[in-house]
Amino acid sequence: MAFTANSTIAEILKKPGAKAIFDKHVGVSVDLGQLRMVMDMSLQQVADFVEWDKEKLEGLVKDLNAA
């Protein structure tokens, strides 16, 4: 399954290694408790909330799909 900006956090975290990819793009280790609050949100919704630019979001999606 290919991930997109419309994939939910819950869908993404089912992939082994996805949390490490999040950590890489966020720049710190993201607490799973923090991620639980946004499980039903799409990656785009989270990116909008934390004010990621288009390139950062695209990089995360690319890395998720490459892993």
Beta strands, then each sheet from edge to edge (+ up, - down):
end
